[in-house]
Amino acid sequence: MNIIKFTKMCATGNDFIVIDNRDKIIEDVRSFSKHVCSRRFGIGADGVLFLENSKKADFKMRIINADSSEAEMCGNGARCIARFAQQLKLVSKRTRFETIAGIIEAEDTGSNIRLKMSNPCDMKLNMQLEVNGQKQIVHYIDTGVPHTILYFDNIENVDVMAIGSLIRHHKHFSPRGTNVDFVSIDNNDSLNMRTYERGVEGETYACGTGAVASAAISYALGKVKRMPISIKVKGGSLRANLHYNKGVFSDVFLEGDAQIIYKGELVYENS
């Protein structure tokens, strides 16, 4: 039996269990994450963030989803782990850390954490996808993780669970799968977004990489005219800023909150 110290954190409604794993106190991170993310039998969270040693940057972030799959990147998780590293006095207000999707830069602005993200790539606009016997126009982009975007006049009445699951598991995106973002346009610099998140296998209150994906696609399609863009999600609001020229994105930033909810210890018998 092991006593594991943890920190529970939240970023725009996305909640995480955060572990300092530099000493490899958790070896089987997948089994551990599936257990502790259970909202009935564990602490409950969308995923677990492991802060580990890195030879390339200040530290390395690993994110294991609630279903035990490992994500390449998570914008909300990245903001949380940047603030967590500050609490450990591992870094100051600025940091660079390693993810599977590349090196992420973060800055504590006081109330928020501002991330410099990897540049979105592999954009495919106006794809026609057959979903449940109906044709859907969707747009795809990789913002460190894969995202597929659909537009609606009003996203409040959309069946995110049903449509999201069908697209997330669609053979077109196999074997990697995709996150699915449902977007409506507020005005020239504001979006509303709901996300079906791969790995959580359900709707989350926010998705940072999804906010960047939705901002990038909306700007490329001319649906929004100005930067930065505000993205309203169930858990609050995110802010994305990027440069776009002839199909290429650069200087991509995401800003939002990252809060420590509580700290504690858990008993884990299988680490």
Secondary structure, DSSP 4 states (H G I P E B T S, - for coil): -EEEEEEEEEETTEEEEEEE-TT-S-S-HHHHHHHHT-TTTSS--SEEEEEE--SSSSEEEEEEETTSPEES--HHHHHHHHHHHHHTTSS-SEEEEEETTEEEEEEE-SSSEEEEPPPPEEEEEEEEEEETTEEEEEEEEESSSEEEEEE-S-GGGS-HHHHHHHHHT-GGGTTT--EEEEEEEEETTEEEEEEEETTTTEEES--HHHHHHHHHHHHHTTS--SSSEEEEETTEEEEEEEEEETTEEEEEEEEE--EEEEEEEEEES--
